[in-house]
Amino acid sequence: MAHLKVLYGFHTITTRLRHSPLSIKEILYDPTRRDRRMQNFLHTAKSYSVRLISADNMRMSGLAGTKQHQGVVARAMDLPLAKNLDELLKTLLEPALLLILDRITDPNNLGACLRVADAAGVQAVIAPRDHTAGLNPITLKVASGATETVPYIMVTNLARSLRELKEAGIWVIGTVTNAQRSLYATPLDGPVALVMGSEGGGIRRLTRETCDDLIHIPMMGSVDCLNVSVASGVCLFEALRQRTKH
C-alpha cells in the first residue's frame, strides 16, 4: 500500500491539487468555516473529484501536528523525488521554496538542515558536489526521515545552477552578516531560493555575486553568527509565515 503523508493549509493542498490531483486520497475540512476562501477551496477540490470529509478542529490538528492548518488537511501519496536540477524545474510546485547550502561539510548540520527544510515545506535542498557532506548514516539519522521527502540535489557548478534557477523565475537570496536588508523586511512569499553558507566562511564570493539579493538575520546578542541549521530554520519559517497568513 502506498505511503500517505499529511498536507495542510490552503496553498499547500491547492498546489498539490493542481499539480497531481490523483495523488490526493481525501481532504478533511472544517464545516464551520464558511468564508470565501474556504468556499473557493472546496469548489476547486470538487472540480478534481477529490473525496471531502467534514472534521472537527481537534481531529485535523492531530493529523497535521499543528493548529495552524487553516481548516483543511489532506492525506496524499508521496510524489517521486527529483534526482537532478532539470527534473526539479520540470516538476517544481509554485511558488518555489528552495534551500541552497554552500559548502556545508558537517553531516550533522546537513541532516539538521534537511529536517528543518522538510518541516518548512521546502521542495528541494541543493548543494555543490565538492566540499559538501553527503547522505551518509550520520546525515540520515539526524535528518529523521527528511531524506525520504525532500530531494537533496548535488550539482557540479553551484553558480551555474543558481543562474538556471533565476532563469526559471526564482529569486535567489543569499544570507550574509553585513547585508543591509533584514530578513524581516524581505518579501518571501513568491518563488525564492535561500542560500546559506558555512559558519566559518559563509557563502563564497561567486555564489554571493550570483544572488539577486542579500539579507541578514537581525542579531541582538553577543554572538556574531548562528549554526547553519538554526539560521536555515529562521529564514525558512519566516518564508512559511508569509505564505500561510490568513
C-alpha positions in Angstrom: 0.0 0.0 0.0 1.3 3.4 -0.9 2.6 5.5 2.0 0.3 8.5 2.7 1.6 11.8 4.0 -0.4 14.6 5.6 -0.6 18.0 3.9 -2.3 21.1 5.4 -3.1 24.7 4.6 -4.9 26.2 1.6 -1.9 26.9 -0.5 -0.1 23.6 0.0 -3.2 21.5 -0.8 -4.3 23.6 -3.7 -0.9 23.4 -5.2 -0.9 19.6 -4.9 -4.4 19.5 -6.4 -3.3 21.4 -9.5 0.0 19.5 -9.8 -1.1 16.0 -9.0 -4.8 15.6 -8.1 -4.8 11.8 -8.3 -2.2 11.7 -5.5 -4.7 13.1 -3.0 -6.8 10.4 -1.4 -9.0 12.6 0.8 -9.4 16.1 2.2 -10.7 16.9 5.6 -12.2 20.4 6.1 -13.8 22.5 8.8 -17.5 22.8 8.0 -17.9 25.7 10.4 -15.6 27.9 8.3 -17.8 29.4 5.6 -15.7 32.3 4.3 -15.0 32.9 0.6 -11.5 31.3 0.8 -12.9 28.1 2.1 -15.7 28.1 -0.4 -13.3 28.7 -3.3 -11.1 25.9 -2.0 -13.9 23.4 -1.7 -15.1 24.3 -5.2 -11.6 23.6 -6.5 -11.4 20.3 -4.7 -14.8 19.2 -6.0 -13.7 20.1 -9.6 -11.0 17.4 -9.2 -13.5 14.9 -7.7 -11.4 14.5 -4.5 -13.2 12.9 -1.6 -14.2 15.6 1.0 -14.7 14.8 4.7 -16.0 17.3 7.3 -14.0 17.1 10.5 -13.6 19.0 13.8 -10.6 21.1 14.7 -9.2 18.5 17.2 -9.1 15.7 14.6 -7.4 17.9 12.0 -4.9 19.3 14.5 -4.0 15.8 15.5 -3.4 14.8 11.9 -1.4 17.9 10.9 0.6 18.1 14.2 -0.3 21.7 14.4 -3.3 24.0 15.0 -2.2 26.2 12.1 -3.8 24.1 9.4 -6.4 26.8 8.3 -9.2 24.2 8.5 -8.0 22.0 5.7 -5.9 18.8 5.9 -5.3 16.2 3.2 -3.9 12.7 3.0 -1.8 12.2 -0.1 0.6 9.8 -1.7 4.3 10.8 -1.7 5.5 12.1 -5.1 8.7 10.8 -6.7 11.7 12.9 -5.6 13.6 14.9 -8.3 17.1 13.5 -8.9 18.6 16.5 -10.6 18.0 20.1 -11.3 16.3 19.5 -14.6 13.8 17.2 -13.0 13.2 19.6 -10.2 12.5 22.6 -12.6 10.1 20.5 -14.6 8.0 19.4 -11.6 8.5 22.3 -9.3 5.5 23.4 -7.3 4.9 27.1 -7.3 5.7 29.3 -5.6 9.1 27.6 -5.2 10.8 27.5 -1.8 14.3 26.1 -2.1 17.2 25.8 0.3 20.7 26.2 -1.1 23.7 25.1 1.0 27.1 26.4 0.0 29.8 24.0 1.3 28.2 22.6 4.4 30.7 19.8 5.3 29.3 18.6 8.7 26.9 15.7 8.2 25.1 16.7 11.4 24.5 20.2 10.1 23.3 18.8 6.7 20.9 16.4 8.4 19.5 19.2 10.6 19.1 21.4 7.5 17.2 18.7 5.7 15.0 18.1 8.7 14.1 21.8 9.0 13.6 22.0 5.2 11.0 19.2 5.4 9.3 21.0 8.3 9.0 24.2 6.4 7.7 22.6 3.2 10.9 23.1 1.1 10.7 21.5 -2.3 14.4 20.7 -2.6 17.8 21.2 -1.0 20.6 22.0 -3.4 24.3 21.8 -2.7 27.6 21.8 -4.7 29.1 18.3 -5.2 32.6 19.3 -4.0 33.4 20.1 -0.3 29.9 19.2 0.9 28.6 16.5 3.2 26.7 13.6 1.5 23.9 11.4 2.7 25.9 9.2 5.0 24.5 7.3 8.0 25.0 10.3 10.3 23.1 12.6 7.9 20.3 10.1 7.6 19.9 9.7 11.3 19.9 13.4 12.1 17.5 14.1 9.2 14.9 11.9 10.9 13.3 10.7 7.6 13.5 14.0 5.8 15.7 12.4 3.1 12.6 10.4 2.1 10.5 13.6 1.4 13.0 16.3 0.4 15.2 15.9 -2.7 18.8 16.5 -2.0 20.3 17.6 -5.3 24.1 17.9 -5.6 25.3 20.0 -8.6 28.7 20.3 -10.3 28.7 24.1 -10.6 26.6 26.0 -8.0 26.8 29.4 -9.6 25.6 28.0 -12.9 22.8 26.2 -11.1 21.7 29.4 -9.4 21.6 31.1 -12.8 19.3 28.3 -14.0 17.0 28.9 -11.1 17.0 32.6 -11.9 16.1 31.9 -15.5 13.2 29.9 -14.2 11.8 32.9 -12.4 13.1 32.0 -8.9 14.5 34.9 -6.8 17.9 33.8 -5.3 18.5 35.4 -1.9 21.9 35.0 -0.1 22.3 35.4 3.7 25.3 37.3 4.8 26.0 39.1 8.1 26.8 42.5 6.6 23.8 42.8 4.2 21.8 46.0 4.5 18.4 44.4 4.1 16.8 42.5 7.0 15.2 39.1 6.6 12.0 40.5 8.1 11.9 43.4 5.6 12.2 40.9 2.6 9.2 39.5 0.7 9.5 35.7 0.7 6.0 34.7 -0.5 7.0 34.4 -4.1 9.3 31.8 -5.8 12.6 32.0 -3.8 15.8 30.1 -3.1 17.5 30.9 0.1 21.3 30.5 0.1 23.1 29.6 3.4 26.8 29.4 3.8 29.1 27.6 6.3 29.6 29.0 9.7 33.2 29.7 9.2 33.4 31.2 5.7 29.7 32.0 4.8 28.7 31.8 1.2 31.5 32.1 -1.3 32.3 35.2 -3.4 31.0 33.8 -6.7 27.9 32.5 -5.0 27.3 35.8 -3.4 27.7 37.7 -6.6 25.2 35.4 -8.4 22.5 36.1 -5.9 19.7 38.5 -6.8 19.6 39.9 -3.2 21.4 39.7 0.1 19.8 39.8 3.5 20.9 39.4 7.1 19.2 37.9 10.2 19.0 40.6 12.9 21.1 39.6 15.9 20.5 41.1 19.4 23.1 39.2 21.5 26.9 39.0 21.6 27.3 36.1 19.1 28.0 37.1 15.5 26.5 34.1 13.7 24.1 31.1 14.1 24.5 27.5 13.3 23.6 26.9 9.7 20.6 24.7 10.5 19.3 27.3 13.0 19.8 30.1 10.5 18.0 28.0 7.8 15.1 27.4 10.2 14.8 31.1 11.0 14.7 32.1 7.3 12.6 29.2 6.1 9.9 29.7 8.8 9.8 33.4 8.1 9.0 32.4 4.4 6.4 29.9 5.7 4.8 32.6 7.9 4.5 34.9 5.0 3.0 32.2 2.8 0.4 30.9 5.3 -1.0 34.2 6.6 -4.8 34.1 6.7 
